[in-house]
Amino acid sequence: MPDDVVTSPAESVEEFGYKQELKRYLSFWDLLVYGLVFMVPIAPMGIYGVVAEISQGMVPLTYLIGAVAMVFTALSYWRMAQAFPIAGSVYSYAQRGLNPHVGFLAGWAILIDYILVPALVYLVAALWLSAEIPAIPVWGWILMFLILNSVLNLLGIDVMARSMWVMLGIELLAFFAFVVAAIIYVAKGGGVGAFSLAPFFNPEKFNWQFVLTATSVSVLSYLGFDAISTLAEETRNPRLMIGRSMVAALGLLAFFFMTQTWLAALVWPDYTTFPNTDVAFFYIAQEAGGTVVRLLALIGTVLAWGIGDGIAAQAAVSRVLFGMARDEQLPKFLAWVHPKYKTPWIAIFVVALITLPIATLLDLEVLSSLVNFGALTAFMVLHITVIAYYFFYKKERSPQGILNYLVLPLIGLVIIGFVWANLNIHAKTLGFIWLGVGFVVLLIVSRGFRKVPPALQV
């Protein structure tokens, strides 16, 4: 039986008023790989120096705190994916579990995250490549990434899934090359000269202010696991697989992040002596394993951001656009599905057209700020939706229900709210402007809050 045929009630979208149009292909392992590639297992290689300064050298502890903090958000996604296993992520969850109009604004908020992530990762990878090969300008690298990733997304969810496996393999090669080189280097007396857990905990510098600062920094490093939820209609048994793959991806990412940053701190213990903080990890890789390991780290990082993360991000935003357009909240052509490849092809190319000018005109600081605002705002709405839907609407108030549907999402809400409150004023200003535009669009498409999506009409 073909993979795109619905085979069980757990996979049906008809109960939500939709027709199965996308191809059901993805397994738990495909989702896990997708989430890993989106979050980039070797991401610390690109930002190690900056995080080391902020965390006063306790980088692995910072990532541990972030993983613990984000588990609460992953659990809330799991709850809502069980109730509404459809495309659209937090847009669909808030729309059906809280209020259709709040759902639109949540979707609008997450859109700014998903739309800008491809531009952000293309720009980072292009800047690194342009520094190594200046003959090709930054915009040239961005265009190459954009064309390749758009084609891979268009050709079908199975093609994209296979490309994710390849990208993960490249990233893991860079990871293990550094890990082996670093272990040998330290074992021979290099760096600190012995294996130690000091990078995890420095009692002289550790305090509650550090914990709060570390949470703000590290939570942002895990943004992207939520994109798994956008593939619900292309997943076999999404009610079970979406949540499981999110939690598993977070756990594995925490392991990868902590392992490489722990070894990096052992190889180069004085984080204040990097010749260039922006490329600190590449100096560490050179010290541990020479030019070969440094180049593997550089190539792996560039490909991870420019291709792996780019493909995953473009797939995620196209599915959110598809879900909103299907509900007549955005232009209907964004919901057109390619008859052969079963992908939202118009949405994919619209994302590409939007991404190119954004990546070439905006700088990294502006892009990063807006991505963080959109994701964190949507996460707060998600936690509120879990409480409203399960605890108040469905009245899940047994001891287990109180824990799962009130206490845990409240903890998640407080954590995300704290990080959101500590975003810089620039991020908040631009973010609220974006939400203001979304509110105007909502007024128009809902005809003054009088119209709801057709699938919700009784």
Secondary structure, 3 states (H helix, E strand, C coil): CCCCCCCCHHHCCHHHCCCCCCCCCECHHHHHHHHHHHHCCCCHHHHHHHHHHHCCCCHHHHHHHHHHHHHHHHHHHHHHHHHCCCCCCHHHHHHHHCCHHHHHHHHHHHHHHHHHHHHHHHHHHHHHHHHHCCCCCHHHHHHHHHHHHHHHHHCCHHHHHHHHHHHHHHHHHHHHHHHHHHHHHHHCCCCCCCCCCHHHCCCCCCCHHHHHHHHHHHHHHCCCHHHHHHHHHHECCHHHHHHHHHHHHHHHHHHHHHHHHHHHHHHCCCCCCCCCHHHHHHHHHHHHHHHHHHHHHHHHHHHHHHHHHHHHHHHHHHHHHHHHHHCCCCCHHHHCCCCCCCCCHHHHHHHHHHHHHHHHHCCHHHHHHHHHHHHHHHHHHHHHHHHHHHHHHCCCCCHHHHHHHHHHHHHHHHHHHHHHHCCCHHHHHHHHHHHHHHHHHHHHHCCCCCCCCHHHCC
